[in-house]
Amino acid sequence: MKDEQDRPLKGCAVEGRNVAPVACRCPECGHEVEMFSDELETTCPQCGKDVTMEVCKFGNR
């Protein structure tokens, strides 16, 4: 078993899962939006539009 000091994400919601940050552009305003690879959508903090992983996958990075 790993020592708790060797677990950098200890206590984090993604601990033990293989997730990565994904950056893409909001299709409405072009603001760079960051989400995690296990999320289906997020909201652009600049204009409030929903940004989906589908939008990010199809060249909107």
C-alpha positions as MATLAB code, in Angstrom:
seq = 'MKDEQDRPLKGCAVEGRNVAPVACRCPECGHEVEMFSDELETTCPQCGKDVTMEVCKFGNR';
ca = [
       0.000    0.000    0.000;
       1.263    3.462   -0.883;
       2.279    5.772    1.873;
      -0.208    8.654    2.153;
       2.603   11.176    1.538;
       3.161    9.628   -1.943;
      -0.412   10.409   -3.032;
      -0.469   13.982   -4.363;
      -4.245   13.933   -4.905;
      -5.067   12.592   -1.439;
      -8.517   13.799   -0.485;
      -9.163   15.251   -3.924;
     -12.335   14.257   -5.791;
     -10.249   12.741   -8.606;
      -8.023   10.642   -6.346;
      -7.467    7.232   -7.888;
      -9.055    8.138  -11.234;
      -7.198    8.696  -14.480;
      -8.365   12.198  -15.479;
      -6.615   14.978  -17.324;
      -7.342   18.664  -17.835;
      -8.755   19.572  -21.264;
      -8.598   23.120  -22.602;
     -10.817   24.369  -25.399;
     -12.461   27.579  -26.597;
     -16.015   28.626  -25.868;
     -17.972   28.447  -29.138;
     -19.829   31.645  -28.225;
     -17.131   34.102  -27.087;
     -13.798   32.304  -27.692;
     -12.727   32.393  -24.029;
     -10.426   29.509  -23.084;
     -12.339   27.061  -20.899;
     -10.751   24.249  -18.881;
     -12.565   21.073  -17.941;
     -11.527   17.587  -16.907;
     -11.601   14.585  -19.217;
     -14.305   12.878  -17.122;
     -16.707   15.854  -17.354;
     -19.395   16.046  -20.030;
     -19.865   19.813  -19.901;
     -18.954   23.007  -18.122;
     -20.058   26.632  -18.266;
     -17.963   29.401  -19.770;
     -17.087   31.819  -16.946;
     -17.092   34.758  -19.359;
     -20.415   34.442  -21.221;
     -22.264   31.630  -19.407;
     -22.680   29.348  -22.447;
     -22.504   25.585  -21.888;
     -19.347   24.056  -23.369;
     -19.536   20.306  -23.931;
     -16.785   17.743  -24.335;
     -18.166   17.124  -27.842;
     -17.369   20.745  -28.752;
     -13.832   20.298  -27.376;
     -13.268   17.027  -29.239;
     -14.231   18.485  -32.603;
     -11.438   20.977  -33.045;
     -12.443   23.794  -30.754;
      -9.187   23.756  -28.766;
];
